Every structure is written in structure tokens, then in C-alpha cells.
Amino acid sequence: MTLSQEEVRHIAALARLELSPEELARYQEQLSSILAYFEQLQDLDTTTISPTATVLPLRNVMRADTPFPPTPREDILANAPDAEDNCFRVPPVMGEV
């Protein structure tokens, strides 16, 4: 399938790209080549191949959820620039309190 320059201009506009005449010709050739390759793939007989979402084996990449005791509040507040009543004290965002 060969794309026209008008189709390439339309694709570029959708992507918010401005193309020079040289770029337009280059992308017309490259995109047409990509579409021709997809046409070749359409000719393959895939009736004996089961649908797959991935060819890689499924595995959980997360670590095991191991409970542990919480960090003591005093240790957490030790590095706070300002603390009051076992809480972080921060400057007001919406005005003075």
C-alpha cells in the first residue's frame, strides 16, 4: 500500500508535526514501506497458532509482602525540622493559623 502525500500530511497534522517537502517525501516512502510489510504479515496462515498476549512466561516481579514492625515515631520525627504533639509541623498553605 502506498500512501499519498496528502495522507502523510494528515498523519503529520494528527501528530502535530510540520514536515518540510523533503521530510514529507521521506516519510511517505517509509510509512508506505511499513504498511507493505504489514500486508505481507496478513498473508501468513495463523489458524494453528493460539492467541497470546505475550511470548514471555508470566511471573510476578513484586517481592513477597513480609510484615515487619513499624519504625518508632521518635525515630521518624528525629529528622523533622519542626514537630509538635508527635506530628510534623509544616507552614500553613492557606494563610496563618
N, C-alpha and C positions, 0 to 999 in steps of 0.2 A: 504494500500500500504506500503510495506516495502522497505526502501532504502538500497542499498548495501553500504558497507564501501567505495567503490570507488566513489559512488555518493556523499557521505558525504565529502570525501576528496576534490572532485571537488567543492562543495559548499564552503568549508572552503578556498580553494585556491581563489575562486572568492571574498571572503570577506577578503582576505589577512590574514588568520589565520593559525597558526601552531597548530595542535592538537596532543596531546600525544595519545598513544593507548587507554588509559582509557577514555579520552575525546571523542575520535572517537567512541567508543562503546556507551558511554552515549548519545552523540548527534544523533547517528544512531537510538537509541531507542526513543528519544524524538521527533525527526523530523518525524519518521515513525508514531508515535502516533498522532502528529498534522495532518498529511496527512490523517490518518484513520478517524479522526474527520471530516475533510472536505468532505470525501467520504460519511459520514452519512448525512451531510448537503445537498449533491447533491440529496439524496433520497426524500427530502421534496417537497411537491406539493406547488409551489408558483404561480400557474397560476391565483389565485384570488387576489393576492397581487399586488398593483400598485407599479411601480418602484419609489424609493425615494433616494434622495441624503443624507438625514439626517432624523432622527426621531424627532429632536428638532424643535420647531417652529422658523421661521425666525424672526429676529429682528435686528435692526440697533444698533450697540454698540457705535456709534460715537455721540458726543454731537451735539447739533444744532449749525450751523455756525452763530454766532452772531457778527456783526461788532462792533468794538469799536475804539475810536481814537488812533492813534499811540503814542508810548512813545516819548516824546520830545527828540530831538537829544542831547541836552545838558545833559540830564539825562543818556543817553546811554554812552556818551563819558566821563562822570564824573569818571568812574572806569577804564578807559583805562590807561595803563601805559604810552602811548605816543600817542598824537593826533595832527593832523595838517590839517588845512583847512576843519574842520568838518568831518574828516575821521580818522580811526585808522591808526596809523603809525606802521609798523612792520619792522623787519630787512630784508634786501634783502635775497632772497633764492639763486639766481644765481650769486652772487657776489656783489660788491659795486656799488652804483649808484652815 
